[in-house]
Amino acid sequence: MSEILVEGKNCYRKCHSERVAFLIDGAAYFSAFVKVVSKARRSILIVGWDIDSRLELLPGETSSHGPTKLGEFLDWVVSQTPDLHAHILEWDFAMIYAFEREPLPFFNLGWKTHRRVRFHADDEHPVGASHHQKIVVVDDEIGFAGGLDLTASRWDTPQHQPEDPRRVLPSGEAYPPFHDVHMMVEGEAAACLGQLARERWRRATGETLPAPDGRENDLWPDDLDSDLENVEVAIARTEAAYKDQPEVQEIETLYKDAIASAKNWIYIENQYFTSLDIEEALANRLNEDTGPEVVLVLPHQCEGWLEEQTMNNIRSVLLKKLWESDRHNRLRVYYPSTSANEKEAIFVHAKVLIVDDELVRIGSSNLSNRSMGLDSECDLAIEARGSRELKEAIRVFRSRLLGEHLSVAPEEIAETVSEQTSLIKAIEKLQSNSRSLYSLQTEPTEWFDHLDEDELLTLDPEQPLELDRMIDIIIHKDGKGQKRWKVRFIKTGLIILLLAGLAALWRFTPPGQSIDKELLVQWANSIREEPAAVGYVIAAYLTGSLLFFPATLLIGATAFVFDPISGFLYALCGSLVSALATYGIGRGLGRATVRRLAGDKLNRLSKRLAQRGLTAVMVVHLVPIAQFTVVNMVAGASYIRFRDFALGTLLGMAPGILAVTVFVDRLKSALLDPNWTNVLWLLAVLVIVVSSGVWIGKRFTR
């Protein structure tokens, strides 16, 4: 039988593991984590996409191993053992996740804990990428890797009860049933994961951590049975090219090789299905006359509004293509649910692939373009290579997963699959109208259905983004920047025209005419007459800047509600206050953190800002060349003088705010009294605003 796992091709290392355990769902992983870490003597390495010190590791239980909240537990364990050091490395996350994560993790996992508990936020990755690995290594003897982060909303049991009082966020808010899988390894395989984690720490901090010496005791929990013994475990990675670090795409290669090797069936559990290359690999197998069955277990919906609009739609497009390739009816796509009610679906966060009971892989990689080439990932894989013992262990693991989803015993799953000689027929025979697997029906939004591959890759990229080009506009002298400011002005002009078009529809169509204009005017008047109006405006600008909301839209809204003079002053005040706030955030975070937004050009930009601080700040706010919040944070991280930044922002923002205020005032007049005079005034102001913008761009960009 040909070998699937090949070092240097689709995996980084193949390492011996004395014991292996498949940990299904958060309760199993967190329990094992507590028991292993409590025995640590030298080293605890934690690498994660998200880590929350408030995580309740054993909800509803007491523990003989110290506190049960993650931060307090690590502090207690380290303080009990003189030679023990804990190193925690979390992705230095994008601002978009700021409100979903623990505030000030460096304080709760660093300053508040024992001095031998060290926390670092890792920003050593390309712009737009994330560190997505989920690894824990203890004394280089026990290693954990898979889909579970040590963070909130991950704990659950295989029962996935619809209403489990233990399944709550640190805020006390309940979250829905959550399914995930982790793998636990022992011995050399753990040491290999330790080497990978220490290398991540070195890249992030510049510090080289020593590997722990020797084996002091048996860390494996006494009450945890192993699923496999004395096997080779392969480690596969994804790493984007960055600085002197080459690109690594072992995970994508392994997916393709595993799919190509399948003879009977391919079983997949994954949070996403947006990878164009994996869809193509599966479609090729479905097109074959005697290809394998393909079973996908996915979540019913992606989490959050943004993912629903992007990842859900990309998934729908790719599934549509996959169904079109299924000429022989060998494809099934399911989601697990506690009942036939879609609202009681179990969220699938697992990243599992099982092929013919010959290969199993568990890891952090999603079936997304990001996981194939952009984000850092770590998967573990085991190949049977004809061994009956290994095949049986993989079969039992698959039966446990399906048994959990279908609410039947694993033994019944195995027996039914054997009888039917088909994974699909076995699932269909055991489906019920209560807790079960349900067919996933999905259709993309109409406009998504017409996107080409390049446009889909823009929404789910597989290569590092080039957001730092926005900084090039300031520092390049090759003429390319002048083209970019034109694009910015064209986009701004299109936004203005779009707003004008929407306003016309509102004014001249039946839905718009059905709105009581007097009520709208009264509403605006009530806001203007509010004594705390300026406070509300400033609060709106502050919130908008933290959420990266377009400043132009806030300025337009202010001009619409208030009279021209008040609107101009309020917008200028709100813009200045929010600019100073985000400038302060940038200065507080420092260059290392803000670099992920500005890219490698930050040092060159800092030099230019230092040379021409006041002028540079004025120009970057006068010419629409970069996102408002990003410009302010970069200026703060560049240590531009506060006085220069404040004055430059004031001088740079004033002309643009004045232009928007005058335009919106004329637009409002044309809407409320659409005579030819007001319409002509509106067009004249639009021409003046656009022409002034073009002149300013030519005059000031260089």
N, C-alpha and C positions, 0 to 999 in steps of 0.2 A: 504494500500500500504506500502510495507516494506521501511524502511529508508535507504538511501545510505550513507549519511554523518554521520559518527559516531566519536565523539571526542575520542582521544586516540587510534584510529585505523587507520583512513585514513585522519584525520585532527587534527590540534593542538587546535583550538578553534572555536566555533560558536558564533558569536557576532552580536548583533542587529545593523542594519543600517537604519537610518531614510530615506535616499534617496540613490539610486544607479544610476549611469550613465555608459553606455557602450560607450567608446570613441574609435571610429574607425578611425585609421590613425593619424599620428603625428600632423597634424594641429589642430585637435580637442583637443588632449591632451595638447599640448604646450599652446594653448589659455586658456584652463581651468586652467592650472598650473599658468600662469601669473596672472589671475584674483584672484585666491585663495591666492597665496603667497603675493600679494600686500596688502591683508587685514590682514596678520599675525600680531599677537601682542606679542607672547611669544616664539614660537619655530618653527623652520623649520628643519626637518630631511630629508636628502637625502642620500639614499643608492643605489649604482649602480655598474654595471659591468664596465662601462666607463662613465665618466663625462667630458665634454669639456666646458671650460669657454667661448670659442669663438662661441658657438652654437647660431645661430640666431633663436630666439623663434618665431618671427612673421615676416617671410620674406615678404618684399614688403609692410609692414604696419608700421604706426606710432602708438605709444601707449601713453595713458594718465597715464600709470602706471610706467613710468620711462623708462630707457634704455631697449633695446630689446635683447641685448646679455646677455647670462646667467650670466657670472661673474659680469658684470657691473650692471645687474638687481639686483642680490642678494646683492651686495655692497650698492646699492641705497636704497633698501627696509630696510635693517638693519640700515643704517645710519638715516633713517627717524623715526624709532621707538626705543626709549631708552631701553626698556626691551626685545627687540627681539634678539634672538641668533639663528644662523644658524650653523648646524653641517653637514658636507659633508664627507661621507665615500665611498671611491672608492676602488675597488679591486686593490691590489698591483700587477699589471699585469706582466705576463711573458715577458721576453726579446723579444720573437718572435713578440709581438705586438708593440714594441717600435717605429717603424717607421710609424705605423698607427694611433698613438694617439697624443694628445696634448703634446708638449714638456713642461717639468717643470710645471705640473698641481698644485703642492704644492705652487708654486710662484704666479700663476695667480688666484688661488682660496683661497690663504691663506695670503701670505705676501702683495700682492697688494690690498687686500680688507680690509674692516673694521675689527678691532680687534675682533669683535663679530661674524665674519664669520670664522669658523674653518674647516680646511681640514685635512684629515688623509688618508693615503694609508694603507689598511687593508691586512696584510699578515698572519693573524691568520687562516691558513687553511693547510690541508695536502699538501705535495709536489705533484705537478701535478694537484691540484684542483684549482677551481676559485670561487670567490663570484659572483654569477650570478643574484642575486635578483635585482629588479628594483622597489624601494619603495620611495615614498615621503609622509611625514606626516606633516601637518600644525596645530599647536596648539592642537594636538590630536583630532581635530574636523573633518578634511577632510583628507582622505588618498587616495593615488593612488598606484596601483600595476598592473603589466602586463608585456608586452614584450618590452616596449619602454624605452631605456636609454636616459638621457639628454645629448646626444652627437651628433656628426656630422652624416650626411647621413641618418637621421631618419625622417626628416620632409617630409610630402607629404599630398596631399588632396585625397579624395575618387575618384576624376576624374582621377588621375594618368596619367596626360598628358605626352605623350612621350618626348616632349621637353618643360619643364617648367623652365623658367629662374630663378625661385626662388629656385629650387632644386640644390643647389651647396654646395660644401665643403668650409671650411674656406679659403682654397687655391684658391677658385674660380673655381675649376674643377667641372663639372656636374656629377651627379650620377643618376642611373636609377630609375624608379618608385619603390616605397617602401611601402609595406602594413604591418600594424601592428595593434594591439588592446590593449587597456588599460581599467581598471575599476576604477571608482571613488566611494568611499563610505563615509558615514557621521556618526558621533556619536561614539557609542561604537566600531564599527568595525574599525574606524580610530584609536581609542585609543589602540586597540589590535595590530594594525600594528606599532603604536608608541612604544609600549612595546618591540616588536620584534626588531625594529631599535635601540632602546637604549641598548638592550642587545648586539647587534652586536658591538655598539660603546664601550661598557664596555670590551668586549673580546679583541677588537683591541687596546684599549688605556689604559685599567685599570681604567678609569674614569666612575663614575656612574652619569648619567644625571638625574635631577629631572623631573618628569612629570609636564606639565603645569597645573595650578589650574583653575578649573571652566571654564565656557563658557562665553566669553565676547561679541561675536557678531556672526552674521550669515555669514559664509564664502562662502556659496554656490553662484556661479555666478548667477546674476539676469537673464541672457539670456540663461541659460542652463536648459533644461527640464530634469527631472529625468525619467529614464526608469522603475524604481521600487521604491516602498515606503514601509517602515516598514517590512523589511525582515531579515532573518538570513543569514549571510555571513560566510562561513567556510574558515579558513586559513589552507592551507596544505603546508608542507615544505619538503625539502631534505637537510640533513646535514650529512656530513661524520663524522665518529668517529675521534676525534682529542683531544689529551690531556685528560682532564677529561670530555669532551663533548661526550655523547653517539651518536650512529648512529640514524638518523631519516629518514625513508623512507615512509612518509605519502603520498607523491605524487604518487609514483609507486603503492602503495596499492589502492589509489583512482582511478587511471586509470583502474586498473584491476577490481575493484568493479563496476565502471561505465560501462565498456564494458560488464561485465557479466549481468548487469541489463537491457541492451537494448532489446527492443521488435521489434521496427520498423526500426530505422536507427541510425547510428553513424556518426556524421559529425565532421571532424577534419581539422584544419588548423595548420600547423607546419613547422618550418624552416628545421627540419631534420626528418628522419625516419630511425634510426639506433639502436633502442632498441630491443634486442632479446626477452625480456620478453613481450613487448607490441605487437610485431609481432606475437608471439605465442598465446597471448590472443585473438587477432583479427582472427587469422587463425582458432582457435577452434570455434569461432562463425560462421565463413563462412562455416565451415564443417557441421554445423547443417542443418537439412532439412528445418527448419522453422526459421532460425536465422535472424538477422537484416541486412539491407543494410549497406554498409560501403563506405563512400565517404571521400577520402583524397585530400586535396588541399595543394600542396607542391610547392616549387620554382622549376623552370626548371633546374637550376644548383645551386650548392653550390658556395659560394663566395671564390675566391682565388685559386691559383694553388694547394696548399697543401690539402684543403678541397675537391677539385675536384678529387684528386687522392685517398683520403681516405673515407670521409663521403659520397661522391657521389657513390663510388663503394660499400660501405657497404649497402647503401640504395638500390642499384640495386640488390644486393644479397637477401636482405630481401623482397623486392617487388616481386622478382621472386618466392620466397617461398610462399608469400601470394597469388599470382595469381594461383599457383599450388593448393592451398587449396580452391580456389573459385569454388567449384563444381556446384554451383547453379547460377552463373553469378550475384552475388550481390555485387561485388567490382568495384569501379571506382577510378582511380587516375588521378587527373587533375593538371594543372598549369595555372594560369591566365596570360593573355597577352593582350596587346592593339591591336594586330593584329595577323594574322596567321603566321607572321614572328617570329621565336623563339628568334631572337635578340631583340625583343621588349617586352619580358616577364616582368611581374611585379614581383619583388622579394618579396617572402612571408617570413616575419619574425615573424608573429603572432604565438601564442601558445593558441589555442582555442579548446575546446571539447564541443559538444552539443549532448546530448543523448535524443531522443524521445521528445524533448521539455519539458523534465522533469528535466534535469540537465544541467547547463552551468558552465564552468570553464574557467577562463582567468588568465594567469600568465606568469612566466618567464621560465617555464620548457619546454625544448625541448623533443621530442620523441627520446632521445639518452640515451645510457647507463650512460653517465656522469650525466645527469639530474636526473636519478633514484637513484644514490647512491654516487656520488663524489662531484659535485658542489653544493653550497648552492642555493636553489631555494625557491620561494614563489608564490603560486597560490591562487586565490580566487574562491570559488564555491558557487552556489546557487541552491537549490533543490526545485522543485514545490510542491512535496508531494500531488499531486492531485488538488492543487489550480488552478482554471481556470484563475485567474488573472495572476498568475506567469507563467503558461504555455503559455498564450497569449504573455506575455512580452518576453519570451525566443523565441517563434515562430517569433515574429517581429524582434528580433535581428538576428536570422538566416536568415530571409528574406532580411534584410538589407545587410548582408554579401554576400549572393548569388546574390542579385540585383546589388551590386557593381561589382562583378566579371563578371556577364553576361550582364551588362549594360542595365538592365530593372528595372522598378519600384518595390520596395518591395511588393506592393499590388499584382502585377502580379505574383511574385514568390509564394506568399501564395495561390493565387487562383489556379495556375497551380499544385502545390503540392497537394492541396485538390482534384482537378479533377482527377489527375493521381494516387492518393493514393500511390505514390512512389517518393522518392526524386530523384532517378536516372532518372526515366522517365521524371520528370519535368525538370531536368537540360538538358537532351538530346533534349527535345522539344524546349528549349529556347536558345540553343547554336547557334552561328552565325559564320561567317567568318571574323568578325571584332574583336572588343573587346569582349572577351568571355573566357570560360574555355576550355582548350584543353587537350586531352588525353596525359598523360606523358608516353613516350616510352623510356625505359632505359635498358641497358644491362651492366653487370659488365665486367671489364677487365678480360680476360681469367684466369689469375693467381689468381684473387680475388675469382672467382667462386669455387675454390677448397679449400679455407681456412675453417678451422673448427671454432667452436664457441670461443675457447680460443684465437685463432689468431685474430678473429674479435674484441674480448674484449681488446686485446693489443692495437689496433688502436683507439678504443673508450671505454676507461676503465670505469667500474662502481665502482671500489674500489680505494682507495689512492695508488699511485705509490710508489715504494720503491727505489727511486733514491738515497736516502741517503746510500744505500748499498755500493756505490762507495767510500764513506768515511770509511766504515768499513774495507776496505782493508788495510788502513793505521793503524787503531787502534785495530783491532781484533788480538787475540793471540791464537785462537782456531783452526787454520789451515784452516779455510774456505776461508780466503783471498788468500791463496796460490792457491786455485782452480780458483779463479776469475782472477788472473793475467794470468793464463794459457789460460783462455777463451779469454782474451784481446789479448794475443799474437797469438792465433789461428786465431782470427778475423783479426788481422793485416796481418798475413801470407796469409789469404784468399784474402785480398784486393790486396796484392802484386801479388799473382798468377792470380787474375782476370785481373789486369792491364797487366800482361805478356801475358795472353790469348788474351786480346783485341789487344795488340800490334801485336801478331802473326797473328790474323785475318786481321789486317790492312796491314801487310806485305805480306801475302801469298794468300789472296783472291782477286777476280777480283775488287771489289769496292776499296780495299786498293791500289791495283796496279794501278788503274786509277788515283790516286792522284799523282801529280807531286812532288816527294821527294825534288827536287831541290828548288821548290818554298817554301816548308816548311823550308828548311835549310836557304834560303834567308830571310824568315820572322823572324826566330830566330836570324839571324845575325843582322837584322835591329833593333831588340830590344836591343841586346847586345851593339850595337854601339850608341844607344841613350844616350846623355849626362845625362839625368835625369833618367836613368834606375833604379838606386838604390831608387830614390824617388817613382817611380811607384811600385816597389816591396814592399816598406814599406807601401804605401797606400793600396795595395792589402791585405797585412797581417792585417792591422788595420781593414779594412772593413770586412774581413773574420772572425776575432775574435769576432767582434760585432754581426755578424750573426751566430755565433757558427759553422762556417764552419770548417771541419776537417783540422787541421794544417798539418797532414801528406800529404794530397793532395797538399796543397800550396807548401810545401817543395819539393815534387816530381816535380811539374810544374816548380819551380825555377831551379832545377837541370837539367831539360830537356832543358830549354832555354839557360842557361849559361854554360860555361866551368866548370869543377869540382871545381876549386879553387874559382872562382867568385861565382858560385852557392852556395857553402858551406858558404862563407862569407855573401852573400846577404840573404840567408835563415836564418842564425844565427842572423843577424842584424834585419830582419823583425820580427822574432819570439820574440826577446828580446823587441823590441819597442812595439809590440802588447801586450806582456805579461805585461809590465809596465803600459800600458794604461788601461788594464782590471783590473790590481791590483789597480790602482787609482780609477776606478769605484767602485770596491768592498769596498775600504776604505771610499769613499764618501757616498755610500748607507748605509753602516753599517751592523751590524750583523742581525738586524731585517729583512731587505729586502733580504739579500743574503740567509737567513735561508731557504727560500722556495726552493732553489736549493740544499742546503746541508743537510736539514732535521734536526732532533733533535740532531744529532751527532756533530753539529757545535761547541758547547762549548767544547766537549771532544777533537775534532780536534784542536781547538784553543790552548788548553792546551799543546797538543803534539807539535804543531808548535812553541809555546813559549819556550818549553823546548829544542827543537832541531831545531830551525828555519832554519839555513843554510842547515843542513843535510836533514831535512824533505822536503824542497823545491826542493833540488837536486834530491831526490828519486822520488817524485811525477812527476817530469818532465822526469826522466830517465826511469822509468817503466810505460808503457802505461796503467794506472789504472783508469783514469778519463778524462773527456773532458777538453781540454786545457784551454778554457775560464773560465770554472767553477772552476778549480784549482786556477787560478789566482785571481778570485773574492773572493773565500773563503780565500785565503792568505791575500788579502787586508782587508777583513772584520775581520780577526783574528789579525790585527794590528802587523803583523810580520814586523820586521825592514826592511826598504827599501833596505839597503845595503845587508842584508842577502838574501832578495828575489831576487835582481838583480844578485848577484853572484851565488846563488843556481840555478837560471834559466839558466844562462850561462853555468855552469858546467853540469847541468842535460840535457840540450837540445843538447849540442855539439855532444856527441857520436851518438845519434839518427839521427841527421841531417847529420853527416858524413856517416853513414851507408846508409841512403836513397840516398844521393848524389852519392856514389860509385855505388850502385845498378842501379840507373837510368842512370848513365853514361855508364855502361856495357850494359844495356837494349837498349840504344840509338845506341850503336855501333853494337849490334846484329841486330837491325832493318835496319840500313843503309848499313851494310855489313854482311849479314847472313852466314858467314863461320863457320866451326866447332870450330875454336879457340875462336871466340867471343862468341859462344853459350856456350862452356865449361866454359869460364871465367864468364859468366852470372850465370850459375848454381853454380859455386864455390862460388861466392859472395853471392848468395841466401842462400846457406848452412851456410856460415859463419855468415850472418846477423841473421838467425833464431836461430842457436846454441848460438850465443852471447846473443840474447834476452832471451833465456831460462836460461842461466847461470846468467845473471843479475837479472832476476826475482827471482830465488832461493836465490841469494846472498843478495838482497837488500829489498825485499818486507817487511819482518818483521821489 
